[in-house]
Amino acid sequence: MPRKKETITLSIPPGTKEQLEAIARQLNITWGKEPSISGLIVAIAQQSVEVGKPFTLDSNQVNALQQAIKALNDAGHIGEAQTVLALLLERGNLEAPLRQLLMKQLSQPIQEWRNTIEELTKAKQPFYLLYSNSQGQELDYKVRHAEVRFFEKRFYLMIWCEETADVENDIPELPELWHNRCLSFERIKSVVPTSGDWRGELDYVKVQLHFRGWLAKAYQPKEDDIEDDMINNVRQVVRRVANPFWLIREVSRYWEDCVIVSPESLRDRLKQKLLTLCDLYNIETKRL
């Protein structure tokens, strides 16, 4: 038995019928091949379509959502970041360069790589990893150990790989760490399992640090600290360090309140950075 339909009479200004038909056509609401105003009214009543001025985001809202996406990615909430990114692309009314950049981010399978790497790590399965660094160079590594580490509000992938040529010139004084790399998940291009032995851990050097002044008591122990003693108001810590970059970043925040005591190779590395900084600011130094 056909459903009973109600009939209404509308009084509309001239040209409104054509406008309604155009909206129905745009929303693909038709009766046969023709746009259906009746179907459009029903869809509006059922709130199954959106009409009127489209909901868009202004520049401040776009900037805020970009920061939210970065924060979610850094915290490891990849799925949530992708959801916000899709909303931004749909409603942001973006300029072409920014839209294209965000579309590339949306297509990057960050969570897929992370899941794959975590599965391979649990199985102690070596793998090849293709990586694009910050300079646009594509590098491939044979990974025989991997672990996720948290540095400065975001997660990174730390690996032990067989290759050393790409870092030998960067840290010539630290051959003990040539096999370690710290990678960003969003720069991973491919992960492929391979054969070989799995290593138990990354490579490390033992570093002695002295924390002075207010920092002697304020210092918060780190996971890789293996000794921690207070001697003559100086907190003396020995730490296993897998990446010199993050150690120097930490020390640089505290200036004279944190000193690298050993090894000499890391002291010299920090000295060279300080000398370069003095040159940039035209500060005369006594060089040995």
Disulfide bonds with the S-S distance in Angstrom:
none
